[in-house]
């Protein structure tokens, strides 16, 4: 069994599903420019993240620049989703907890990618 080929196939199918879902979300939100911008930005961020994660896994460029791109993109996506979820109809304490968890995730990612000794 060729695991690499199956992995590429699953990644391609997953990315096709993400593309279709994003296109449908943009179509349904066509009257709401903020929602369209959110979906388009999230899609672009995830697409770039997949690109840099592949480079990171292969070790193509020595790592530091790729690790920085992965951290920036994951932090951006975490902040985008937190900013979208926190203002929803929930108590302010829960919204603050969402932002706190997003900050903790960004901090843990920075530690894992840059400060932890291998």
HELIX and SHEET records of a PDB file:
HELIX    1   1 UNK A    3  UNK A   28  1                                  26    
HELIX    2   2 UNK A   33  UNK A   58  1                                  26    
HELIX    3   3 UNK A   64  UNK A   86  1                                  23    
HELIX    4   4 UNK A   92  UNK A  110  1                                  19    
HELIX    5   5 UNK A  111  UNK A  115  3                                   5    
END                                                                             
